[in-house]
Amino acid sequence: MNSRDLTAYVAQIADDAERRFGTDFVSAWHDAYAREAALDLWLTQPGISVAVADQVWRLVRGELRRRSPLGDHRNGHGAPSPEVLRSGV
């Protein structure tokens, strides 16, 4: 799965989750839907590793939080990523 396909898949799953559960906030339903989509990708697509499925799940969660009207700052999700913290920036 190349970068463009991955981006399109993440956007599709985020759109589906918003249609099913609304856009008011990112809920446990959104997270569960993102997990199911990542698991489904891993189970149905040959060559998709667990690492790629995990990346899909994280990207969908991030996309849903980015789209949330409450913003990423809810529950500390706007905090710097671990990579930024390790780099000392």
C-alpha positions in Angstrom: 0.0 0.0 0.0 1.6 3.2 -1.1 1.3 6.6 0.6 -1.5 7.8 -1.7 -3.6 4.7 -1.1 -3.0 4.9 2.6 -4.1 8.5 2.7 -7.2 7.7 0.7 -8.1 4.7 3.0 -7.6 6.8 6.1 -9.9 9.6 4.8 -12.5 7.0 3.7 -12.6 5.4 7.2 -12.7 8.8 8.9 -15.6 9.8 6.6 -17.5 6.5 7.4 -17.0 6.9 11.1 -18.3 10.5 11.0 -21.3 9.4 9.0 -22.1 6.6 11.4 -21.4 8.3 14.8 -21.5 12.1 14.1 -18.9 14.8 14.1 -19.7 16.4 17.5 -16.8 14.7 19.3 -14.4 11.8 19.0 -15.9 9.0 21.0 -15.1 5.5 21.9 -17.3 4.5 18.9 -15.0 6.3 16.6 -12.0 4.6 18.1 -13.6 1.2 17.9 -14.5 1.8 14.3 -11.0 2.8 13.4 -9.6 -0.3 15.1 -12.1 -2.5 13.2 -11.1 -0.9 9.9 -7.4 -1.5 10.6 -8.0 -5.1 11.5 -10.1 -5.6 8.4 -7.4 -4.2 6.3 -4.8 -6.5 7.8 -7.1 -9.6 7.5 -8.2 -8.9 3.9 -5.3 -7.4 2.1 -2.3 -9.6 1.3 1.0 -8.0 2.2 -0.4 -5.7 4.9 1.7 -6.1 8.1 0.5 -5.6 11.6 2.7 -2.4 11.7 0.8 -0.9 8.7 -2.5 -1.8 10.3 -1.4 -0.1 13.5 -0.3 2.9 11.5 -3.7 3.0 9.8 -5.5 2.9 13.2 -3.3 5.8 14.5 -3.8 7.8 11.4 -7.6 7.4 11.4 -7.7 8.4 15.1 -5.6 11.4 14.4 -7.7 12.4 11.4 -10.9 12.2 13.4 -9.4 14.3 16.2 -8.2 16.8 13.7 -11.7 17.1 12.2 -13.4 17.3 15.6 -15.0 20.7 16.4 -13.5 20.4 19.8 -10.0 20.2 18.4 -7.0 18.1 19.3 -6.5 19.8 22.6 -9.2 17.5 24.2 -7.8 15.1 26.8 -4.2 16.1 26.0 -4.3 15.0 22.4 -2.7 18.3 21.3 0.4 17.5 23.3 3.6 17.1 21.3 4.3 13.7 19.8 6.9 11.4 21.6 9.2 11.9 18.6 9.2 15.7 19.1 9.8 15.3 22.8 12.7 12.9 22.2 14.3 15.2 19.7 14.5 18.0 22.3 12.6 20.5 20.1 
